[in-house]
């Protein structure tokens, strides 16, 4: 059950529910808290801690799907990820990036990529990956 608490100056505190179980805190009609978050180990996709995430699937090297316990209202949510790079490669000038490989209301698919001047490759990290999802 989602419970929306909305503070409106004219009516005070208003609580509504849609039955999904996710508590939403709103200010002026906009949700202000994370609707889901997860802390997982990159190489194994093992979840260490989470909120509103049912599983993380490692589809292939550096390709992960984060599955939500309760669906988002729409696929236009924002997400932020942090992670540690794996051991340095022969090319220490490589940069890395996270690519969105597809949002749906029930999951987020990401690619962890290392870019060099000549090519881009996906990678796993043996360290923790954290992801937070915000939306309305």
C-alpha positions as CSV (number, residue, x, y, z in Angstrom):
1,X,0.0,0.0,0.0
2,X,1.4,3.4,-1.0
3,X,0.7,6.1,1.5
4,X,1.1,9.7,0.3
5,X,1.4,12.3,3.0
6,X,0.8,15.7,1.5
7,X,1.1,18.9,3.6
8,X,-1.1,21.6,2.2
9,X,-1.4,24.9,4.1
10,X,-5.2,25.1,3.6
11,X,-6.0,21.5,4.6
12,X,-3.1,20.4,6.8
13,X,-1.7,16.9,6.5
14,X,-3.4,14.6,3.9
15,X,-2.8,10.9,3.6
16,X,-3.8,8.8,0.6
17,X,-3.1,5.2,-0.4
18,X,-2.9,3.3,-3.6
19,X,-2.2,-0.2,-2.2
20,X,1.4,-0.8,-3.3
21,X,3.1,-0.5,0.1
22,X,5.5,2.3,-0.8
23,X,5.4,5.4,1.4
24,X,5.6,8.6,-0.6
25,X,6.4,11.9,1.0
26,X,5.3,14.8,-1.1
27,X,5.9,18.6,-1.0
28,X,3.7,20.6,-3.3
29,X,2.5,17.4,-5.1
30,X,6.0,16.2,-5.9
31,X,7.5,13.0,-4.3
32,X,10.7,13.9,-2.5
33,X,12.0,10.5,-1.2
34,X,13.7,7.6,-3.0
35,X,11.1,5.2,-4.3
36,X,13.7,2.4,-4.4
37,X,17.4,1.9,-3.6
38,X,19.8,-1.0,-3.7
39,X,23.3,-1.9,-2.6
40,X,24.7,-4.9,-4.5
41,X,28.0,-6.6,-5.3
42,X,28.7,-6.1,-9.0
43,X,30.4,-9.3,-10.0
44,X,27.7,-11.5,-8.4
45,X,24.6,-9.2,-8.3
46,X,24.2,-10.2,-4.7
47,X,22.0,-7.7,-2.9
48,X,23.5,-6.5,0.4
49,X,20.6,-4.1,1.3
50,X,17.6,-2.6,-0.5
51,X,14.3,-0.9,-0.4
52,X,11.6,-1.7,-2.9
53,X,14.0,-3.9,-5.0
54,X,13.0,-7.5,-5.4
55,X,16.2,-8.7,-7.3
56,X,19.2,-7.7,-9.3
57,X,19.9,-9.8,-12.4
58,X,23.4,-9.9,-14.0
59,X,22.4,-10.4,-17.7
60,X,26.1,-10.4,-18.8
61,X,29.3,-8.7,-17.9
62,X,28.4,-5.2,-16.8
63,X,24.8,-5.5,-17.8
64,X,22.3,-5.5,-14.8
65,X,18.6,-5.3,-14.4
66,X,17.3,-3.9,-11.1
67,X,13.8,-5.2,-10.6
68,X,11.3,-3.3,-8.4
69,X,9.1,-4.9,-5.8
70,X,6.4,-2.3,-6.5
71,X,6.2,-0.7,-9.9
72,X,6.9,3.0,-10.5
73,X,4.0,5.2,-11.6
74,X,5.7,5.7,-15.0
75,X,9.1,5.1,-16.6
76,X,10.2,8.7,-16.4
77,X,12.0,8.3,-13.0
78,X,15.5,9.6,-12.2
79,X,18.3,7.3,-11.0
80,X,21.8,7.8,-9.6
81,X,24.5,5.1,-9.3
82,X,27.9,5.0,-7.7
83,X,30.4,2.2,-8.0
84,X,34.1,1.4,-7.8
85,X,36.2,0.5,-10.9
86,X,37.7,-2.9,-11.0
87,X,41.5,-3.3,-10.8
88,X,43.4,-0.9,-13.1
89,X,43.8,-2.1,-16.7
90,X,46.9,-1.7,-18.9
91,X,45.3,1.5,-20.1
92,X,45.0,3.7,-17.0
93,X,43.6,6.5,-19.0
94,X,40.3,4.7,-19.5
95,X,37.2,6.5,-18.3
96,X,34.0,4.8,-17.2
97,X,30.3,5.5,-17.5
98,X,26.9,4.0,-16.7
99,X,24.5,3.8,-19.6
100,X,20.7,3.5,-19.3
101,X,19.8,0.4,-21.3
102,X,16.1,0.8,-20.7
103,X,13.6,2.0,-18.1
104,X,10.2,0.3,-17.5
105,X,7.8,0.8,-14.6
106,X,9.0,-2.5,-13.2
107,X,12.8,-2.4,-13.8
108,X,15.9,-0.4,-14.7
109,X,18.5,-1.9,-17.0
110,X,22.0,-0.5,-16.8
111,X,25.4,-1.0,-18.5
112,X,28.7,-0.3,-16.8
113,X,31.2,0.7,-19.5
114,X,34.8,1.5,-19.6
115,X,35.8,3.7,-22.5
116,X,39.3,4.1,-24.0
117,X,40.3,6.2,-27.0
118,X,39.9,3.1,-29.3
119,X,36.9,1.1,-27.8
120,X,34.4,0.7,-25.1
121,X,33.9,-2.5,-23.1
122,X,31.5,-3.5,-20.3
123,X,32.9,-4.5,-16.9
124,X,31.9,-6.0,-13.6
125,X,33.2,-4.6,-10.3
126,X,33.9,-6.9,-7.3
127,X,32.9,-3.9,-5.2
128,X,29.6,-2.5,-4.1
129,X,27.3,-0.8,-6.6
130,X,24.6,1.5,-5.1
131,X,21.6,2.8,-7.0
132,X,18.8,5.2,-5.9
133,X,15.6,5.8,-7.9
134,X,13.5,9.0,-7.6
135,X,10.2,9.7,-9.2
136,X,6.6,10.6,-8.7
